[in-house]
Amino acid sequence: QTTDQTFYLLQIHSIKDGKLWDMGMDYFTYVCEGGILENTENFDDSAYHYFYRCTENGVEPIEKIVRDPISLYWGHALAGQDGKTVTEEKAKSILNSYKRLELDWKPFAKYPLS
């Protein structure tokens, strides 16, 4: 069973060497302050939170916080490192350090095409 959750398919662009650069497309759940992208999946008693930043090399992972559905332990891993068990308080502290932005989504028809 899953919870009702919205995922946004985002096409990410930047300017590199004076030219438009297509950094790729992926599903993200939230945009956070500082241009951080969050992908969150919640299923029953488990939770997965993945955080990414846009760099000159593209979208790169920062860290992840997970809650194991069997043991209900929380885990934390920085990009490229092995994960470790953390307290629920520590996990929530890390999650709360990312401030989610409210996006003002408009229907595509309302954007000028000129």
N, C-alpha and C positions, 0 to 999 in steps of 0.2 A: 504494500500500500504506500502511496506517495502523498505528499501534501500538495495543495495547489500552489504552484510556484511559477513565476514568469521568468523566462530566459529571453534575452535579447541577442539576436544575431547581429553582431557589430562588424562592419567593414571599417578597418582602421587605416587611415591615410596620414602621411606626413610629407614634409619637404626634405629631400636629401640631395645635396649638390645642386640645388636650384631646380630640381625636378620633382614632380609628384611621385611619391613612393607609396605603393600599396603594401602595407605591412601585414596584411592577411585578414582573415575573417574567422571568427570563433563565437561561441556562445558564452555570454557573461550574464550574471544575475544583477550585478550592481556596478556603478561607477562610483569610486570613492575620491575624496579630496586628494589632490596631488597627481591626478591622472592614473590612479591605481584602479585596476579592474579586478572584480571579485567574481568567482564562479562558486556558487553554493549549491549543494545537493543535500536535501534532508529526506530521510526515509525512516519512518517509525522512530526508533531510538538511536539511529546513527546520524551523523552530521559530517559533511565534508566542506571545508572552506579553503579555496585556493586563491592566492593573491598574485597578481602580475603587474609589471610596469612596462611601459613602452620605452625602449631605448634605441640607440642608433642601430642596433642589430635586429630590432623587431620586438615582439612581445616576449618578455622573459619572466619566468617564475621568480617570486620573492620567497614565499613560504606557504605552508599549509597547516591547517588545524583540522584534526579528525576526531570523531568520537566513535569508538568501536561499538558495533551493535550488540555484540555478545557480552564483552566484559564491561562495557559502558565507561572504560577508561578513555581519557583524552590524550591525544598525541600531538606533537609539534615537530616540524622539520623545516629547516631553512633549505633553500634551493641547493641542490647538489650535496646535501648532507644526510646522514642517517637520522631518522626520527627518534624521539625519546618520549617517554610518558611524562605528562605534566599534570598538575592539579587542575581541577575545574576552574578555580579562581584564576590561575595563570592563563589558561586557555581563553577565558572570557576577557581577561585584561588585554591579551593580544588582539582578539576580535574587536574589542571596543576601541582599539587604537586606530582602526580604519574607520573614518567618518564617511558614511554613505551619503551621496548627493541625491536630492530629489530632481529628477529630470522632467522637463516640461515637454512631453511628447505631443506632437501635432500630427494630424493626418497628412500623408504625403502630398495630397492635393493642395495643401496650404503653403507649400514651399515654392518659391518662385523658380521657374525653370530657365530663366534668361541668364 
